């Protein structure tokens, strides 16, 4: 039985659909998709019942959040003590 804080719809949830889509999407589809990808990774890293997906999502999310472009854009929007 899945833990109460885990997604009970996995793998039929929207996050898995986004995971599959963006894993093979053409580059032009990724251009404005960072917020969707980040939200998907955040959800999977916290709620996915499959530890392999959780771990991979955590790593990818850290890569996004540690990129210089992420910090600059977030500061521009008023985050991170800008």
ZAFISE-863764 format. One record per residue (C-alpha): chain; residue in one letter; x, y, z. Coordinates in pm, whole numbers, plus 50000, padded with zeros to 5 digits. Layout:
{nuvex A | dogu A | px X | py Y | pz Z}
...
//
This chain:
{nuvex A | dogu X | px 50000 | py 50000 | pz 50000}
{nuvex A | dogu X | px 50125 | py 50346 | pz 49909}
{nuvex A | dogu X | px 50211 | py 50598 | pz 50179}
{nuvex A | dogu X | px 49942 | py 50865 | pz 50232}
{nuvex A | dogu X | px 50175 | py 51142 | pz 50110}
{nuvex A | dogu X | px 50251 | py 50959 | pz 49784}
{nuvex A | dogu X | px 50062 | py 51006 | pz 49458}
{nuvex A | dogu X | px 49792 | py 50741 | pz 49428}
{nuvex A | dogu X | px 49737 | py 50807 | pz 49058}
{nuvex A | dogu X | px 50096 | py 50733 | pz 48949}
{nuvex A | dogu X | px 50167 | py 50649 | pz 48669}
{nuvex A | dogu X | px 49835 | py 50774 | pz 48531}
{nuvex A | dogu X | px 49885 | py 51125 | pz 48675}
{nuvex A | dogu X | px 49954 | py 51451 | pz 48492}
{nuvex A | dogu X | px 50311 | py 51464 | pz 48623}
{nuvex A | dogu X | px 50395 | py 51133 | pz 48457}
{nuvex A | dogu X | px 50237 | py 51259 | pz 48133}
{nuvex A | dogu X | px 50455 | py 51572 | pz 48150}
{nuvex A | dogu X | px 50759 | py 51360 | pz 48238}
{nuvex A | dogu X | px 50710 | py 51143 | pz 47930}
{nuvex A | dogu X | px 50630 | py 51436 | pz 47702}
{nuvex A | dogu X | px 50919 | py 51665 | pz 47799}
{nuvex A | dogu X | px 51170 | py 51378 | pz 47802}
{nuvex A | dogu X | px 51129 | py 51351 | pz 47424}
{nuvex A | dogu X | px 50995 | py 51695 | pz 47330}
{nuvex A | dogu X | px 51163 | py 51897 | pz 47056}
{nuvex A | dogu X | px 51380 | py 52183 | pz 47185}
{nuvex A | dogu X | px 51134 | py 52450 | pz 47072}
{nuvex A | dogu X | px 50873 | py 52300 | pz 47310}
{nuvex A | dogu X | px 51112 | py 52344 | pz 47602}
{nuvex A | dogu X | px 51168 | py 52714 | pz 47547}
{nuvex A | dogu X | px 50883 | py 52839 | pz 47768}
{nuvex A | dogu X | px 50818 | py 52519 | pz 47961}
{nuvex A | dogu X | px 51055 | py 52568 | pz 48255}
{nuvex A | dogu X | px 50777 | py 52649 | pz 48507}
{nuvex A | dogu X | px 50583 | py 52338 | pz 48404}
{nuvex A | dogu X | px 50893 | py 52120 | pz 48411}
{nuvex A | dogu X | px 50998 | py 52257 | pz 48749}
{nuvex A | dogu X | px 50652 | py 52200 | pz 48900}
{nuvex A | dogu X | px 50646 | py 51849 | pz 48756}
{nuvex A | dogu X | px 50988 | py 51767 | pz 48899}
{nuvex A | dogu X | px 50895 | py 51914 | pz 49237}
{nuvex A | dogu X | px 50580 | py 51701 | pz 49257}
{nuvex A | dogu X | px 50754 | py 51384 | pz 49144}
{nuvex A | dogu X | px 51048 | py 51440 | pz 49379}
{nuvex A | dogu X | px 50809 | py 51466 | pz 49675}
{nuvex A | dogu X | px 50510 | py 51248 | pz 49595}
{nuvex A | dogu X | px 50604 | py 50977 | pz 49345}
{nuvex A | dogu X | px 50571 | py 50625 | pz 49486}
{nuvex A | dogu X | px 50862 | py 50506 | pz 49268}
{nuvex A | dogu X | px 51188 | py 50590 | pz 49443}
{nuvex A | dogu X | px 51382 | py 50583 | pz 49115}
{nuvex A | dogu X | px 51165 | py 50863 | pz 48970}
{nuvex A | dogu X | px 51178 | py 51059 | pz 49298}
{nuvex A | dogu X | px 51557 | py 51050 | pz 49305}
{nuvex A | dogu X | px 51597 | py 51138 | pz 48937}
{nuvex A | dogu X | px 51349 | py 51426 | pz 48971}
{nuvex A | dogu X | px 51535 | py 51559 | pz 49277}
{nuvex A | dogu X | px 51862 | py 51564 | pz 49084}
{nuvex A | dogu X | px 51708 | py 51737 | pz 48782}
{nuvex A | dogu X | px 51532 | py 51992 | pz 49002}
{nuvex A | dogu X | px 51859 | py 52076 | pz 49177}
{nuvex A | dogu X | px 52027 | py 52124 | pz 48840}
{nuvex A | dogu X | px 51755 | py 52367 | pz 48730}
{nuvex A | dogu X | px 51758 | py 52560 | pz 49057}
{nuvex A | dogu X | px 52136 | py 52589 | pz 49066}
{nuvex A | dogu X | px 52167 | py 52726 | pz 48713}
{nuvex A | dogu X | px 52273 | py 53093 | pz 48684}
{nuvex A | dogu X | px 51974 | py 53172 | pz 48461}
{nuvex A | dogu X | px 51730 | py 53041 | pz 48721}
{nuvex A | dogu X | px 51874 | py 53264 | pz 48993}
{nuvex A | dogu X | px 51878 | py 53574 | pz 48770}
{nuvex A | dogu X | px 51518 | py 53525 | pz 48657}
{nuvex A | dogu X | px 51396 | py 53450 | pz 49009}
{nuvex A | dogu X | px 51565 | py 53760 | pz 49150}
{nuvex A | dogu X | px 51413 | py 53967 | pz 48870}
{nuvex A | dogu X | px 51068 | py 53845 | pz 48977}
{nuvex A | dogu X | px 51127 | py 53945 | pz 49341}
{nuvex A | dogu X | px 51247 | py 53618 | pz 49492}
{nuvex A | dogu X | px 51562 | py 53518 | pz 49680}
{nuvex A | dogu X | px 51598 | py 53843 | pz 49871}
{nuvex A | dogu X | px 51634 | py 54048 | pz 49556}
//
